[in-house]
Amino acid sequence: MELSKVSKKYLTSVPARIRKALGLEVGDILAWKVGNNKVIIKVIIEVIKNPAKALRGKYDDSSLTYESVEEKADELIMKEAGKCAG
C-alpha cells in the first residue's frame, strides 16, 4: 500500500511506484468514483495528450498553435474522459 497526503488546497500526489506501475505521465486524466467508503481511480488513457501535435499537418492554418486550441481541447478531453469513466 502506498500513501500520499492531502495538502491545504486538497491536492495530493500519486506515489512514484503507482505512477511507474500505471505509466502515468504529465497531462494524464484520472477519473475518481466513490462508493462504499472506497475510492476507485481509473486512468483515462484514450485521450490525446497533445492536440496540436495530433492536428499538425492536417490543416493549412498558421494560427493553429497549442495555445490556440488548448482550452477547447481540454474541454473536449474532459467530456470524453467523463464518458469513459462511467
Secondary structure, 3 states (H helix, E strand, C coil): CCCCCCCCCCCCCCCHHHHHHHCCCCCCEEEEEEECCEEEEEEECCCCCCHHHHHCCCCCCCCCCHHHHHHHHHHHHHHHHHHHHC
